[in-house]
């Protein structure tokens, strides 16, 4: 019960903090429009293509896919790398080390709490975008809980690798450049610019060895009715494996980083 109470208090505290930034949250949501821009580009291309389709997607299907990418991307937003970079370089990490709690957990709670602040306006925007674009999501009931499960795994995976990259600030002047490179890989291989099947085969062969297609593209394909339950299950297992990998990597980098951090008198 003590652990449950502590978790509830931690989440409530972080939720109250995130609620103070609800206006900024909406602005952050509106700034993440790359998938919506790509939706308009591909819809225009499909309208001018023979038969009104490109690669098996017509205008409505492109709208559904890219709106699904936008929705999933909103649930996968992570900024912990920038937070860690600042805390390590400015020394504000030091008082957090005195607490009987891994500093990762308050950051994770803040990210989860922000999702609850975000979900209301996110769904309103989704309804508006759907009505304007003519998107049509799958009617398979299983697709929605499966998508939620994939998003939880994808968010946790992204949080852990961004956290690990943020810890590189123990050894560098700034770790944010690593996060920027990671975002490019996440966007390109995750399907933010186009469905992965549109890429050259050699790119697809590389992508399947990374977590990115299963974090962003796969749940979007499930919502768009382009992926089966078996494919979603396989993707979930792969994502879980990556979560375990990045959990171990985070622990290793954290322990090595603390030794260096303490050695300079922080």
URHUPE-V904570 format. One record per residue. N is the residue number from 1. RES is the residue in one small letter. SS is DSSP state (a for helix, b for strand, c for the rest). PHI is phi in radians with two decimals (999 if undefined). Layout:
BEGIN
n->[N | N]
res->[RES | RES]
ss->[SS | SS]
phi->[PHI | PHI]
END
This chain:
BEGIN
n->[1 | 2 | 3 | 4 | 5 | 6 | 7 | 8 | 9 | 10 | 11 | 12 | 13 | 14 | 15 | 16 | 17 | 18 | 19 | 20 | 21 | 22 | 23 | 24 | 25 | 26 | 27 | 28 | 29 | 30 | 31 | 32 | 33 | 34 | 35 | 36 | 37 | 38 | 39 | 40 | 41 | 42 | 43 | 44 | 45 | 46 | 47 | 48 | 49 | 50 | 51 | 52 | 53 | 54 | 55 | 56 | 57 | 58 | 59 | 60 | 61 | 62 | 63 | 64 | 65 | 66 | 67 | 68 | 69 | 70 | 71 | 72 | 73 | 74 | 75 | 76 | 77 | 78 | 79 | 80 | 81 | 82 | 83 | 84 | 85 | 86 | 87 | 88 | 89 | 90 | 91 | 92 | 93 | 94 | 95 | 96 | 97 | 98 | 99 | 100 | 101 | 102 | 103 | 104 | 105 | 106 | 107 | 108 | 109 | 110 | 111 | 112 | 113 | 114 | 115 | 116 | 117 | 118 | 119 | 120 | 121 | 122 | 123 | 124 | 125 | 126 | 127 | 128 | 129 | 130 | 131 | 132 | 133 | 134 | 135 | 136 | 137 | 138 | 139 | 140 | 141 | 142 | 143 | 144 | 145 | 146 | 147 | 148 | 149 | 150 | 151 | 152 | 153 | 154 | 155 | 156 | 157 | 158 | 159 | 160 | 161 | 162 | 163 | 164 | 165 | 166 | 167 | 168 | 169 | 170 | 171 | 172 | 173 | 174 | 175 | 176 | 177 | 178 | 179 | 180 | 181 | 182 | 183 | 184 | 185 | 186 | 187 | 188 | 189 | 190 | 191 | 192 | 193 | 194 | 195 | 196 | 197 | 198 | 199 | 200 | 201 | 202 | 203 | 204 | 205 | 206 | 207 | 208 | 209 | 210 | 211 | 212 | 213 | 214 | 215 | 216 | 217 | 218 | 219 | 220 | 221 | 222 | 223 | 224 | 225 | 226 | 227 | 228 | 229 | 230 | 231 | 232 | 233 | 234 | 235 | 236 | 237 | 238 | 239 | 240 | 241 | 242 | 243 | 244 | 245 | 246 | 247 | 248 | 249 | 250 | 251 | 252 | 253 | 254 | 255 | 256 | 257 | 258 | 259 | 260 | 261 | 262 | 263 | 264 | 265 | 266]
res->[x | x | x | x | x | x | x | x | x | x | x | x | x | x | x | x | x | x | x | x | x | x | x | x | x | x | x | x | x | x | x | x | x | x | x | x | x | x | x | x | x | x | x | x | x | x | x | x | x | x | x | x | x | x | x | x | x | x | x | x | x | x | x | x | x | x | x | x | x | x | x | x | x | x | x | x | x | x | x | x | x | x | x | x | x | x | x | x | x | x | x | x | x | x | x | x | x | x | x | x | x | x | x | x | x | x | x | x | x | x | x | x | x | x | x | x | x | x | x | x | x | x | x | x | x | x | x | x | x | x | x | x | x | x | x | x | x | x | x | x | x | x | x | x | x | x | x | x | x | x | x | x | x | x | x | x | x | x | x | x | x | x | x | x | x | x | x | x | x | x | x | x | x | x | x | x | x | x | x | x | x | x | x | x | x | x | x | x | x | x | x | x | x | x | x | x | x | x | x | x | x | x | x | x | x | x | x | x | x | x | x | x | x | x | x | x | x | x | x | x | x | x | x | x | x | x | x | x | x | x | x | x | x | x | x | x | x | x | x | x | x | x | x | x | x | x | x | x | x | x | x | x | x | x | x | x | x | x | x | x | x | x | x | x | x | x]
ss->[c | a | a | a | a | a | a | a | a | a | a | a | a | a | a | a | a | a | a | c | c | a | a | a | a | a | a | a | a | a | a | c | c | a | a | a | a | a | a | a | a | a | a | a | a | a | a | a | c | a | a | a | b | b | c | c | b | b | a | a | a | a | a | a | a | a | a | a | a | a | a | a | a | a | a | c | c | c | c | a | a | a | a | a | a | a | a | a | a | a | c | c | c | a | a | a | a | a | c | c | c | c | a | a | a | a | a | a | a | a | a | a | a | a | a | a | a | a | a | a | a | a | a | a | a | a | a | a | a | a | a | a | a | c | c | c | c | c | c | c | c | a | a | a | a | a | a | a | a | a | a | a | a | a | a | a | a | a | a | a | a | a | a | a | a | a | a | a | a | a | c | c | c | c | c | a | a | a | a | a | a | a | a | a | a | a | a | a | a | a | c | c | c | c | c | a | a | a | c | c | a | a | a | a | a | a | a | c | c | c | c | a | a | a | a | a | a | a | a | a | a | a | a | c | c | c | c | c | a | a | a | a | a | a | a | a | a | a | a | a | a | a | a | a | a | a | a | a | a | a | a | a | a | a | a | a | a | a | a | a | a | a | a | c | c | c]
phi->[999 | -1.06 | -1.14 | -1.12 | -1.14 | -1.11 | -1.13 | -1.12 | -1.15 | -1.08 | -1.15 | -1.07 | -1.13 | -1.21 | -1.15 | -1.06 | -1.16 | -1.18 | -1.11 | -1.15 | -1.85 | -1.10 | -1.16 | -1.13 | -1.06 | -1.11 | -1.12 | -1.07 | -1.11 | -1.21 | -1.36 | -1.57 | -1.89 | -1.02 | -1.13 | -1.24 | -1.12 | -1.12 | -1.05 | -1.13 | -1.10 | -1.24 | -1.12 | -1.17 | -1.13 | -1.16 | -1.11 | -1.67 | -1.49 | -1.03 | 1.37 | 1.22 | -2.38 | -2.35 | 1.03 | 1.51 | -1.99 | -1.71 | -1.03 | -1.13 | -1.21 | -1.10 | -1.06 | -1.11 | -1.09 | -1.27 | -1.19 | -1.14 | -1.06 | -1.06 | -1.09 | -1.11 | -1.04 | -1.12 | -1.42 | -1.83 | -1.08 | -2.43 | -2.23 | -1.09 | -1.06 | -1.19 | -1.08 | -1.14 | -0.98 | -1.18 | -1.09 | -1.26 | -1.23 | -1.60 | 1.44 | -1.31 | -1.24 | -0.95 | -1.12 | -1.20 | -1.28 | -1.43 | -1.46 | -1.42 | -2.69 | -0.98 | -1.00 | -1.14 | -1.17 | -1.06 | -1.21 | -1.12 | -1.10 | -1.12 | -1.15 | -1.14 | -1.08 | -1.12 | -1.09 | -1.25 | -1.25 | -1.35 | -1.11 | -1.07 | -1.08 | -1.10 | -1.20 | -1.08 | -1.11 | -1.09 | -1.09 | -1.13 | -1.11 | -1.13 | -1.14 | -1.30 | -1.65 | 1.41 | -1.16 | -2.47 | -1.41 | -1.04 | -1.76 | -1.24 | -1.09 | -1.19 | -1.12 | -1.37 | -1.14 | -1.14 | -1.08 | -1.07 | -1.09 | -1.11 | -1.16 | -1.11 | -1.13 | -1.11 | -1.11 | -1.09 | -1.09 | -1.14 | -1.03 | -1.18 | -1.31 | -1.19 | -1.12 | -1.09 | -1.15 | -1.10 | -1.19 | -1.15 | -1.11 | -1.08 | -2.01 | -2.14 | -1.21 | -2.73 | -1.74 | -1.16 | -1.12 | -1.15 | -1.15 | -1.16 | -1.14 | -1.08 | -1.15 | -1.06 | -1.15 | -1.05 | -1.24 | -1.23 | -1.50 | -1.44 | 1.76 | -1.23 | -1.60 | -2.97 | -0.98 | -1.04 | -1.18 | -1.46 | -1.44 | -0.99 | -1.03 | -1.16 | -1.21 | -1.07 | -1.12 | -1.30 | -1.06 | -1.18 | -1.58 | -1.97 | -1.41 | -1.10 | -1.10 | -1.47 | -1.41 | -2.00 | -1.17 | -1.12 | -1.08 | -1.14 | -1.16 | -1.11 | -1.11 | -1.45 | 1.34 | -1.82 | -2.30 | -1.57 | -1.11 | -1.12 | -1.12 | -1.13 | -1.12 | -1.10 | -1.11 | -1.13 | -1.12 | -1.12 | -1.08 | -1.08 | -1.06 | -1.19 | -1.07 | -1.08 | -1.06 | -1.26 | -1.11 | -1.13 | -1.07 | -1.09 | -1.06 | -1.14 | -1.14 | -1.07 | -1.19 | -1.17 | -1.16 | -1.11 | -1.08 | -1.23 | -1.09 | -1.25 | -1.16 | -1.72 | 1.47 | -1.25]
END
